[in-house]
Amino acid sequence: MTRKQMKRLSDLAPGESGTVRKVEGDKSIRRRMMDMGLVNGAEVQVKRIAPFGDPIEFIVRGYSLSLRKSEARAIHIETA
């Protein structure tokens, strides 16, 4: 049996993946993230991180998405 952990999307390393469980922030930020496909149950994988740590590139629903580290910090991920 695998134990699942809750992390923030900004804490994942390249190659790691997880499932979106919660998006924090005000209504406009949550709406923007949902419009980009970051909804509860969506699978997200970290593709790469820029040399100075910002932005971070993710694969969500088959496409690449880049977010600032502060934006990724607002997304809670469940990892195995």
C-alpha positions in Angstrom: 0.0 0.0 0.0 1.4 3.4 -1.0 1.2 6.3 1.4 0.0 9.6 -0.2 1.5 12.9 0.8 0.2 16.4 0.4 2.7 19.0 -1.0 2.6 22.3 -2.8 3.1 22.2 -6.5 6.2 24.5 -6.0 7.8 21.8 -3.9 8.0 19.2 -6.6 11.3 18.4 -8.4 11.6 17.9 -12.2 10.1 14.5 -13.1 7.8 14.3 -10.1 4.1 14.3 -10.5 0.9 14.5 -8.5 -2.8 15.1 -8.5 -4.3 18.5 -7.9 -6.4 18.6 -4.7 -6.8 22.3 -3.8 -6.2 25.7 -5.3 -5.8 28.6 -2.8 -6.1 32.3 -3.4 -8.8 34.8 -4.1 -11.6 34.0 -6.6 -9.9 35.5 -9.6 -6.7 33.5 -9.1 -8.6 30.3 -8.5 -10.6 30.9 -11.6 -7.5 31.6 -13.7 -5.9 28.3 -12.5 -9.0 26.4 -13.3 -9.2 27.9 -16.8 -5.6 26.6 -17.3 -6.7 23.1 -16.4 -5.5 23.0 -12.8 -8.7 21.5 -11.3 -9.2 18.9 -8.6 -8.1 15.5 -9.9 -5.9 16.8 -12.7 -2.5 15.1 -13.1 0.5 17.5 -13.1 4.1 16.7 -13.8 7.1 19.0 -13.4 9.0 19.2 -16.7 11.7 21.7 -15.7 12.6 24.6 -13.5 14.4 27.7 -14.7 18.0 28.3 -13.5 17.0 30.7 -10.8 13.9 28.7 -9.8 11.3 30.9 -11.5 9.3 30.1 -13.6 8.5 26.3 -13.4 7.2 24.4 -16.4 4.6 21.7 -15.9 2.7 19.2 -18.1 -1.0 19.5 -17.5 -3.6 17.6 -19.6 -1.0 17.1 -22.3 0.2 20.6 -22.7 3.0 22.7 -21.2 2.2 25.4 -18.6 4.6 27.8 -17.0 3.8 29.3 -13.6 5.7 31.6 -11.3 6.8 29.9 -8.1 4.4 32.1 -6.1 1.5 30.8 -8.2 2.6 27.2 -7.9 2.7 27.6 -4.1 -1.0 28.1 -4.1 -1.7 24.7 -5.5 -1.9 21.6 -3.2 -0.8 18.3 -4.8 -1.3 14.7 -3.6 1.7 12.5 -4.4 2.1 8.8 -4.0 
